[in-house]
Amino acid sequence: MKIALVAHDARKQELIEWVKFNRQELSKHTLYATGTTGKLIATVELPTDETTADGATHLEVIRLLSGPLGGDQQIGAMIAEGKIDCLIFFCDNLITQGHQQDVGALSRLASLYNIAFATNRTTADMILTSPLWKDANYQPILPECINNYKNRKLQ
């Protein structure tokens, strides 16, 4: 599974605690993250008896740009291209972000493309532990509205 991890500053520590709790399961997946969040995730150590497939002792994460500097848009593009299966986005809903439009666009794309999308720890736990990820017969369904839009007739 390809998982994108994003957190606003006020919730970065909460995301890091979630990553630490789930580090063994997360080590089995491809992780992407925006700037500082990715830097913090890369420091999360695996237990001494666990390593990643290539023998690393830390979680591997592909770091993108910082969210306000384009990282949110990079993840949004990856969602639209079918390169992300799950978005874990611990957002700070108590303040308006300087890049609020990017945040809204990212949420809209996650919903539009029907990918698993969590904005809090409980939902993230439920998504990560779902048996459907291991079911070879399960395929998320791309909404018909996407094809309808792509094939619409222009006058």
TORPA-4810 file (N, C-alpha, C, O; in nm, 3 decimals):
<nodes>
NODE_1_0.085_-0.117_0.000_0.000_0.000_0.000_0.090_0.123_0.000_0.194_0.125_0.065_M
NODE_2_0.048_0.225_-0.072_0.120_0.352_-0.078_0.045_0.452_0.009_-0.069_0.488_-0.020_K
NODE_3_0.109_0.496_0.116_0.044_0.580_0.216_0.109_0.717_0.220_0.231_0.728_0.231_I
NODE_4_0.028_0.822_0.211_0.076_0.959_0.226_0.046_1.004_0.369_-0.065_0.987_0.419_A
NODE_5_0.146_1.062_0.434_0.133_1.110_0.572_0.158_1.260_0.576_0.260_1.309_0.529_L
NODE_6_0.062_1.331_0.633_0.067_1.477_0.641_0.019_1.519_0.779_-0.072_1.457_0.834_V
NODE_7_0.080_1.622_0.835_0.032_1.675_0.963_0.065_1.823_0.973_0.176_1.866_0.942_A
NODE_8_-0.032_1.899_1.016_-0.006_2.039_1.049_0.082_2.046_1.173_0.088_1.950_1.250_H
NODE_9_0.149_2.158_1.192_0.246_2.172_1.302_0.187_2.133_1.438_0.252_2.064_1.516_D
NODE_10_0.065_2.177_1.465_0.005_2.150_1.595_-0.027_2.002_1.617_-0.054_1.961_1.730_A
NODE_11_-0.023_1.922_1.511_-0.058_1.779_1.523_0.054_1.686_1.480_0.035_1.565_1.471_R
NODE_12_0.172_1.743_1.452_0.285_1.659_1.411_0.322_1.558_1.519_0.345_1.441_1.488_K
NODE_13_0.328_1.600_1.643_0.365_1.508_1.750_0.265_1.394_1.762_0.304_1.280_1.787_Q
NODE_14_0.138_1.424_1.745_0.034_1.320_1.750_0.054_1.219_1.637_0.040_1.098_1.658_E
NODE_15_0.088_1.268_1.517_0.113_1.177_1.405_0.237_1.092_1.431_0.237_0.972_1.401_L
NODE_16_0.341_1.152_1.487_0.463_1.077_1.516_0.434_0.967_1.619_0.484_0.855_1.606_I
NODE_17_0.354_0.997_1.719_0.316_0.893_1.817_0.238_0.781_1.749_0.258_0.664_1.782_E
NODE_18_0.150_0.815_1.656_0.074_0.715_1.581_0.169_0.629_1.498_0.156_0.507_1.493_W
NODE_19_0.265_0.694_1.431_0.363_0.622_1.350_0.445_0.528_1.438_0.469_0.413_1.399_V
NODE_20_0.488_0.573_1.555_0.565_0.487_1.646_0.483_0.365_1.687_0.534_0.253_1.689_K
NODE_21_0.356_0.388_1.719_0.268_0.279_1.761_0.250_0.177_1.648_0.238_0.057_1.673_F
NODE_22_0.248_0.226_1.523_0.220_0.141_1.407_0.344_0.113_1.322_0.331_0.070_1.207_N
NODE_23_0.462_0.137_1.376_0.585_0.132_1.296_0.608_-0.003_1.228_0.656_-0.007_1.115_R
NODE_24_0.574_-0.113_1.295_0.595_-0.244_1.232_0.507_-0.261_1.109_0.554_-0.306_1.005_Q
NODE_25_0.381_-0.225_1.119_0.291_-0.236_1.004_0.330_-0.136_0.895_0.329_-0.169_0.777_E
NODE_26_0.364_-0.014_0.934_0.400_0.088_0.836_0.526_0.051_0.759_0.542_0.090_0.643_L
NODE_27_0.617_-0.025_0.822_0.742_-0.063_0.755_0.718_-0.154_0.635_0.808_-0.174_0.554_S
NODE_28_0.598_-0.210_0.623_0.563_-0.298_0.511_0.510_-0.222_0.390_0.485_-0.281_0.285_K
NODE_29_0.494_-0.092_0.405_0.431_-0.012_0.301_0.525_0.097_0.250_0.627_0.127_0.312_H
NODE_30_0.489_0.157_0.137_0.563_0.270_0.084_0.503_0.397_0.144_0.384_0.423_0.130_T
NODE_31_0.588_0.473_0.211_0.542_0.594_0.279_0.589_0.719_0.207_0.705_0.729_0.164_L
NODE_32_0.500_0.814_0.193_0.528_0.946_0.139_0.488_1.047_0.246_0.394_1.023_0.321_Y
NODE_33_0.559_1.157_0.253_0.520_1.260_0.350_0.567_1.396_0.302_0.664_1.408_0.226_A
NODE_34_0.497_1.498_0.347_0.541_1.634_0.319_0.660_1.666_0.408_0.680_1.605_0.512_T
NODE_35_0.739_1.763_0.366_0.863_1.810_0.426_0.901_1.771_0.567_0.961_1.666_0.589_G
NODE_36_0.867_1.856_0.663_0.908_1.835_0.801_0.847_1.708_0.859_0.912_1.638_0.936_T
NODE_37_0.725_1.678_0.822_0.661_1.556_0.870_0.744_1.435_0.827_0.767_1.344_0.906_T
NODE_38_0.789_1.434_0.703_0.872_1.325_0.653_1.004_1.315_0.726_1.052_1.205_0.754_G
NODE_39_1.063_1.429_0.757_1.189_1.430_0.832_1.169_1.368_0.970_1.253_1.290_1.016_K
NODE_40_1.060_1.401_1.035_1.031_1.346_1.168_1.002_1.196_1.162_1.047_1.121_1.248_L
NODE_41_0.928_1.153_1.060_0.895_1.011_1.047_1.020_0.928_1.022_1.032_0.816_1.072_I
NODE_42_1.113_0.983_0.945_1.236_0.910_0.914_1.321_0.882_1.037_1.410_0.796_1.032_A
NODE_43_1.296_0.952_1.147_1.374_0.929_1.269_1.312_0.822_1.358_1.372_0.783_1.458_T
NODE_44_1.192_0.774_1.323_1.125_0.673_1.405_1.198_0.540_1.387_1.209_0.489_1.276_V
NODE_45_1.247_0.486_1.496_1.322_0.361_1.492_1.229_0.241_1.499_1.125_0.244_1.564_E
NODE_46_1.270_0.136_1.430_1.200_0.009_1.440_1.254_-0.065_1.562_1.366_-0.038_1.606_L
NODE_47_1.177_-0.157_1.619_1.228_-0.235_1.732_1.357_-0.308_1.691_1.378_-0.335_1.573_P
NODE_48_1.441_-0.338_1.786_1.571_-0.399_1.756_1.560_-0.532_1.684_1.652_-0.571_1.612_T
NODE_49_1.449_-0.603_1.700_1.432_-0.731_1.630_1.361_-0.717_1.496_1.328_-0.817_1.432_D
NODE_50_1.336_-0.595_1.454_1.267_-0.570_1.328_1.351_-0.479_1.240_1.416_-0.387_1.289_E
NODE_51_1.350_-0.504_1.111_1.412_-0.414_1.014_1.321_-0.410_0.892_1.231_-0.492_0.877_T
NODE_52_1.346_-0.314_0.805_1.270_-0.308_0.681_1.326_-0.413_0.586_1.423_-0.481_0.618_T
NODE_53_1.265_-0.427_0.470_1.304_-0.529_0.373_1.452_-0.519_0.335_1.516_-0.621_0.309_A
NODE_54_1.506_-0.399_0.332_1.647_-0.385_0.294_1.740_-0.375_0.416_1.856_-0.336_0.403_D
NODE_55_1.689_-0.411_0.534_1.772_-0.415_0.653_1.781_-0.285_0.731_1.855_-0.278_0.829_G
NODE_56_1.708_-0.183_0.689_1.714_-0.055_0.758_1.650_-0.066_0.897_1.560_-0.147_0.918_A
NODE_57_1.698_0.015_0.988_1.644_0.013_1.124_1.548_0.128_1.150_1.488_0.136_1.258_T
NODE_58_1.531_0.217_1.055_1.438_0.329_1.065_1.333_0.317_0.955_1.356_0.252_0.853_H
NODE_59_1.220_0.379_0.977_1.118_0.382_0.872_1.171_0.462_0.754_1.233_0.567_0.770_L
NODE_60_1.145_0.410_0.637_1.184_0.481_0.516_1.064_0.561_0.468_0.951_0.512_0.465_E
NODE_61_1.090_0.684_0.430_0.982_0.771_0.384_1.033_0.855_0.267_1.145_0.907_0.271_V
NODE_62_0.952_0.866_0.165_0.985_0.951_0.051_0.934_1.090_0.084_0.814_1.112_0.097_I
NODE_63_1.028_1.183_0.098_0.991_1.318_0.139_0.962_1.405_0.017_1.035_1.406_-0.081_R
NODE_64_0.852_1.477_0.029_0.812_1.573_-0.073_0.839_1.713_-0.019_0.900_1.729_0.086_L
NODE_65_0.795_1.813_-0.090_0.810_1.949_-0.042_0.725_1.972_0.082_0.633_1.896_0.110_L
NODE_66_0.757_2.075_0.157_0.673_2.116_0.269_0.533_2.147_0.216_0.519_2.197_0.105_S
NODE_67_0.431_2.116_0.295_0.293_2.136_0.251_0.265_2.272_0.189_0.216_2.279_0.077_G
NODE_68_0.294_2.382_0.261_0.265_2.514_0.205_0.351_2.552_0.085_0.318_2.645_0.012_P
NODE_69_0.461_2.479_0.064_0.552_2.509_-0.047_0.528_2.419_-0.167_0.608_2.416_-0.261_L
NODE_70_0.418_2.344_-0.165_0.382_2.260_-0.279_0.365_2.113_-0.247_0.319_2.038_-0.332_G
NODE_71_0.401_2.070_-0.127_0.390_1.929_-0.092_0.247_1.878_-0.092_0.221_1.766_-0.134_G
NODE_72_0.153_1.960_-0.045_0.011_1.921_-0.049_-0.032_1.898_-0.194_-0.105_1.803_-0.223_D
NODE_73_0.013_1.985_-0.282_-0.024_1.971_-0.423_0.044_1.851_-0.488_-0.014_1.786_-0.575_Q
NODE_74_0.168_1.821_-0.445_0.234_1.701_-0.497_0.154_1.576_-0.459_0.133_1.488_-0.543_Q
NODE_75_0.111_1.568_-0.335_0.031_1.452_-0.291_-0.102_1.450_-0.365_-0.148_1.343_-0.406_I
NODE_76_-0.164_1.565_-0.384_-0.288_1.571_-0.459_-0.271_1.517_-0.600_-0.356_1.443_-0.650_G
NODE_77_-0.163_1.554_-0.666_-0.136_1.504_-0.801_-0.116_1.353_-0.800_-0.163_1.283_-0.889_A
NODE_78_-0.046_1.303_-0.699_-0.024_1.158_-0.688_-0.156_1.084_-0.667_-0.174_0.974_-0.720_M
NODE_79_-0.247_1.143_-0.591_-0.380_1.082_-0.573_-0.451_1.076_-0.708_-0.507_0.972_-0.744_I
NODE_80_-0.450_1.186_-0.782_-0.518_1.191_-0.911_-0.457_1.094_-1.012_-0.526_1.045_-1.101_A
NODE_81_-0.328_1.065_-0.998_-0.259_0.973_-1.089_-0.268_0.828_-1.042_-0.212_0.739_-1.107_E
NODE_82_-0.337_0.802_-0.931_-0.352_0.666_-0.880_-0.227_0.613_-0.810_-0.209_0.492_-0.800_G
NODE_83_-0.141_0.703_-0.763_-0.015_0.663_-0.700_-0.022_0.661_-0.547_0.077_0.628_-0.482_K
NODE_84_-0.136_0.695_-0.490_-0.156_0.693_-0.345_-0.282_0.612_-0.315_-0.386_0.634_-0.377_I
NODE_85_-0.271_0.518_-0.221_-0.386_0.436_-0.181_-0.455_0.489_-0.057_-0.573_0.463_-0.034_D
NODE_86_-0.381_0.564_0.024_-0.433_0.605_0.154_-0.369_0.737_0.195_-0.249_0.756_0.178_C
NODE_87_-0.449_0.828_0.248_-0.400_0.956_0.299_-0.432_0.965_0.447_-0.548_0.957_0.488_L
NODE_88_-0.327_0.981_0.527_-0.342_1.005_0.670_-0.303_1.151_0.690_-0.186_1.186_0.674_I
NODE_89_-0.399_1.235_0.724_-0.376_1.379_0.732_-0.428_1.430_0.865_-0.548_1.454_0.881_F
NODE_90_-0.338_1.445_0.961_-0.375_1.499_1.091_-0.374_1.652_1.079_-0.268_1.715_1.091_F
NODE_91_-0.490_1.710_1.055_-0.498_1.854_1.032_-0.544_1.928_1.157_-0.619_1.875_1.239_C
NODE_92_-0.496_2.050_1.167_-0.533_2.137_1.280_-0.657_2.214_1.238_-0.649_2.309_1.159_D
NODE_93_-0.771_2.175_1.292_-0.896_2.240_1.255_-0.931_2.358_1.345_-1.038_2.417_1.332_N
NODE_94_-0.841_2.394_1.435_-0.869_2.506_1.524_-0.822_2.640_1.469_-0.862_2.746_1.519_L
NODE_95_-0.737_2.636_1.365_-0.693_2.761_1.304_-0.701_2.749_1.152_-0.697_2.639_1.097_I
NODE_96_-0.713_2.862_1.086_-0.709_2.864_0.941_-0.564_2.863_0.898_-0.484_2.944_0.945_T
NODE_97_-0.530_2.773_0.809_-0.393_2.760_0.760_-0.368_2.862_0.650_-0.460_2.902_0.579_Q
NODE_98_-0.244_2.904_0.638_-0.207_2.995_0.530_-0.225_2.932_0.393_-0.242_3.002_0.294_G
NODE_99_-0.222_2.801_0.389_-0.241_2.728_0.263_-0.372_2.649_0.267_-0.379_2.536_0.219_H
NODE_100_-0.475_2.710_0.325_-0.604_2.644_0.344_-0.663_2.594_0.213_-0.728_2.489_0.211_Q
NODE_101_-0.642_2.667_0.105_-0.697_2.622_-0.023_-0.631_2.491_-0.068_-0.698_2.404_-0.124_Q
NODE_102_-0.501_2.477_-0.041_-0.431_2.352_-0.074_-0.486_2.237_0.010_-0.505_2.126_-0.040_D
NODE_103_-0.511_2.265_0.138_-0.564_2.163_0.229_-0.701_2.118_0.180_-0.730_1.999_0.176_V
NODE_104_-0.785_2.213_0.144_-0.919_2.181_0.093_-0.912_2.101_-0.036_-0.990_2.008_-0.056_G
NODE_105_-0.819_2.139_-0.124_-0.805_2.067_-0.251_-0.759_1.923_-0.227_-0.806_1.831_-0.294_A
NODE_106_-0.669_1.905_-0.134_-0.620_1.770_-0.102_-0.733_1.684_-0.046_-0.746_1.567_-0.084_L
NODE_107_-0.812_1.739_0.042_-0.927_1.666_0.097_-1.028_1.632_-0.012_-1.082_1.522_-0.014_S
NODE_108_-1.052_1.726_-0.101_-1.146_1.705_-0.211_-1.100_1.592_-0.302_-1.180_1.508_-0.342_R
NODE_109_-0.970_1.589_-0.334_-0.918_1.485_-0.423_-0.923_1.347_-0.356_-0.955_1.248_-0.422_L
NODE_110_-0.891_1.341_-0.227_-0.897_1.213_-0.156_-1.040_1.158_-0.161_-1.060_1.039_-0.181_A
NODE_111_-1.136_1.245_-0.142_-1.276_1.204_-0.147_-1.317_1.168_-0.289_-1.380_1.064_-0.311_S
NODE_112_-1.283_1.251_-0.386_-1.321_1.229_-0.525_-1.267_1.097_-0.578_-1.340_1.022_-0.643_L
NODE_113_-1.141_1.067_-0.549_-1.079_0.946_-0.602_-1.099_0.824_-0.513_-1.040_0.718_-0.536_Y
NODE_114_-1.181_0.838_-0.411_-1.224_0.727_-0.327_-1.106_0.651_-0.265_-1.105_0.528_-0.264_N
NODE_115_-1.008_0.725_-0.213_-0.899_0.658_-0.142_-0.930_0.662_0.007_-1.006_0.746_0.055_I
NODE_116_-0.870_0.570_0.080_-0.886_0.569_0.226_-0.828_0.700_0.278_-0.718_0.740_0.239_A
NODE_117_-0.902_0.767_0.368_-0.864_0.902_0.410_-0.898_0.920_0.557_-1.015_0.914_0.597_F
NODE_118_-0.795_0.942_0.638_-0.815_0.962_0.782_-0.765_1.099_0.822_-0.660_1.144_0.777_A
NODE_119_-0.841_1.165_0.908_-0.798_1.294_0.963_-0.776_1.287_1.113_-0.748_1.387_1.178_T
NODE_120_-0.789_1.166_1.169_-0.766_1.149_1.312_-0.712_1.009_1.339_-0.717_0.921_1.253_N
NODE_121_-0.661_0.992_1.459_-0.592_0.868_1.495_-0.682_0.744_1.491_-0.640_0.639_1.443_R
NODE_122_-0.802_0.755_1.540_-0.891_0.640_1.541_-0.919_0.590_1.400_-0.911_0.471_1.374_T
NODE_123_-0.951_0.682_1.311_-0.979_0.642_1.172_-0.853_0.587_1.106_-0.860_0.491_1.030_T
NODE_124_-0.738_0.647_1.134_-0.611_0.597_1.080_-0.585_0.454_1.126_-0.541_0.371_1.047_A
NODE_125_-0.611_0.426_1.254_-0.595_0.290_1.306_-0.688_0.193_1.233_-0.646_0.083_1.196_D
NODE_126_-0.812_0.233_1.214_-0.909_0.145_1.148_-0.867_0.116_1.004_-0.878_0.002_0.957_M
NODE_127_-0.820_0.217_0.935_-0.777_0.199_0.796_-0.656_0.106_0.789_-0.655_0.011_0.711_I
NODE_128_-0.555_0.134_0.870_-0.430_0.058_0.863_-0.451_-0.089_0.897_-0.380_-0.175_0.844_L
NODE_129_-0.545_-0.119_0.984_-0.566_-0.257_1.027_-0.679_-0.329_0.953_-0.713_-0.442_0.987_T
NODE_130_-0.736_-0.264_0.853_-0.846_-0.327_0.779_-0.797_-0.451_0.705_-0.696_-0.446_0.636_S
NODE_131_-0.870_-0.562_0.718_-0.832_-0.683_0.645_-0.851_-0.670_0.494_-0.800_-0.752_0.418_P
NODE_132_-0.923_-0.570_0.449_-0.946_-0.553_0.306_-0.817_-0.526_0.229_-0.806_-0.561_0.112_L
NODE_133_-0.717_-0.465_0.296_-0.589_-0.438_0.228_-0.521_-0.567_0.185_-0.446_-0.568_0.087_W
NODE_134_-0.546_-0.675_0.257_-0.481_-0.803_0.226_-0.570_-0.895_0.141_-0.529_-1.005_0.105_K
NODE_135_-0.688_-0.849_0.109_-0.782_-0.928_0.028_-0.756_-0.901_-0.120_-0.781_-0.791_-0.169_D
NODE_136_-0.705_-1.002_-0.189_-0.670_-0.987_-0.331_-0.791_-0.953_-0.418_-0.774_-0.898_-0.527_A
NODE_137_-0.911_-0.984_-0.372_-1.031_-0.957_-0.449_-1.086_-0.816_-0.429_-1.174_-0.771_-0.503_N
NODE_138_-1.034_-0.746_-0.329_-1.087_-0.611_-0.301_-1.018_-0.508_-0.388_-0.895_-0.502_-0.393_Y
NODE_139_-1.094_-0.427_-0.455_-1.044_-0.315_-0.533_-1.133_-0.193_-0.504_-1.254_-0.201_-0.522_Q
NODE_140_-1.074_-0.082_-0.459_-1.156_0.038_-0.443_-1.219_0.075_-0.578_-1.158_0.058_-0.683_P
NODE_141_-1.338_0.125_-0.572_-1.412_0.158_-0.694_-1.395_0.306_-0.724_-1.424_0.392_-0.641_I
NODE_142_-1.347_0.334_-0.844_-1.334_0.473_-0.887_-1.473_0.524_-0.923_-1.542_0.462_-1.003_L
NODE_143_-1.514_0.636_-0.866_-1.650_0.687_-0.892_-1.675_0.712_-1.041_-1.587_0.760_-1.113_P
NODE_144_-1.793_0.679_-1.085_-1.832_0.697_-1.225_-1.824_0.844_-1.267_-1.802_0.873_-1.385_E
NODE_145_-1.841_0.934_-1.172_-1.840_1.076_-1.207_-1.706_1.118_-1.269_-1.702_1.214_-1.347_C
NODE_146_-1.597_1.049_-1.236_-1.467_1.083_-1.294_-1.467_1.053_-1.443_-1.427_1.138_-1.524_I
NODE_147_-1.511_0.933_-1.482_-1.519_0.900_-1.624_-1.620_0.987_-1.696_-1.597_1.029_-1.810_N
NODE_148_-1.732_1.015_-1.630_-1.832_1.102_-1.692_-1.772_1.239_-1.722_-1.799_1.298_-1.827_N
NODE_149_-1.693_1.290_-1.630_-1.632_1.422_-1.649_-1.528_1.416_-1.761_-1.522_1.506_-1.845_Y
NODE_150_-1.446_1.312_-1.761_-1.342_1.298_-1.864_-1.404_1.286_-2.003_-1.347_1.335_-2.101_K
NODE_151_-1.520_1.223_-2.012_-1.582_1.196_-2.143_-1.697_1.290_-2.175_-1.775_1.265_-2.267_N
NODE_152_-1.708_1.400_-2.100_-1.818_1.492_-2.124_-1.804_1.555_-2.262_-1.694_1.570_-2.315_R
NODE_153_-1.916_1.592_-2.319_-1.918_1.655_-2.451_-1.911_1.805_-2.436_-1.990_1.866_-2.364_K
NODE_154_-1.818_1.861_-2.502_-1.802_2.007_-2.500_-1.862_2.065_-2.626_-1.853_2.007_-2.734_L
NODE_155_-1.924_2.180_-2.610_-1.987_2.243_-2.726_-1.911_2.365_-2.769_-1.950_2.431_-2.865_Q
</nodes>
